[in-house]
C-alpha cells in the first residue's frame, strides 16, 4: 500500500511532511499575535526561558491583557 500511495501522489517518503507539518518556514505565532494587538512572548526554544516567559505572561493576564506564549516543542 505504501508504494501505491507514493505512486498515486507522485511524491516519495522524503517529501511526506509536506502539508502535514508546520515548518520551513517555522511560524512565529508571537509575532502574529502582536500584529493582532495581543502581547506575544517567544518563540521560546530554550527550556530555561520558559519559566520567566510564563511569569511575565501570567502577570499580564492578571492585569487583564490577553497574551500568547509561543513555545517550540519537539515532534515525536
N, C-alpha and C positions, 0 to 999 in steps of 0.2 A: 504494500500500500504506500509506503514512504516514497519509493521510486516513482510510482504512478502519480503521486501528488506533485513531486518535483517536476515531472514531465508536463503535467497538465498546466501548472502555473509558470512553467518555463523559468524557474529560478532554483538554485541549489540551496543546500542546507546553510552554506556560509552567508546567505542573504535572508535567512528565515526571520531574522529580527525586524526586518522592515515592516512597519505597520503594527508591530506588537510591543515595541519598547519606546521609551522616551529618551532618546539620546541622539547625538550628532545632528544638530546641536542640543546640548542639555538646556532645559528650560529653567530660567531664573524666575521662579514664582514670586520671590520677594520684590523684584523689580516690576513685575506685572501688578502686584498689589499696590505698590507705590503709584503706579500710573492710574489707579482707580481711587486714589486718595486715602489709602489704608497704609498704616505703618508696616513696612516689610523688613524682616530681620533675616539675614542669611544671604546666600545659602551657607549652611553650616556643614562643613566637611570634616572638621576635627572634633572628636568627642569632647575634648577639653573646653571647647567653645559653647557646648550645648547648655550647661547649667547657667552661665551668665546671660545667654540669649533668652532662656526661659524666664529668668528673674526679671529681665527688662520687659519682656512681653507681658508677664503677669502684672507688673506694676502699671503698665499702660492700660491693660484691660480693667484693672481695679479703678483706674481713673476715668473709665467709661469710653475708651477708644478701642476700635477694632484693630486687631493685629494679626499678621500672618507670619509664622516662623517656618522658614524653608529649611528642612533638614534632609540632607542627602543620605540615603541608605544604600546598602549593598543588596543587589539582587541575588536570588537563590538559584 
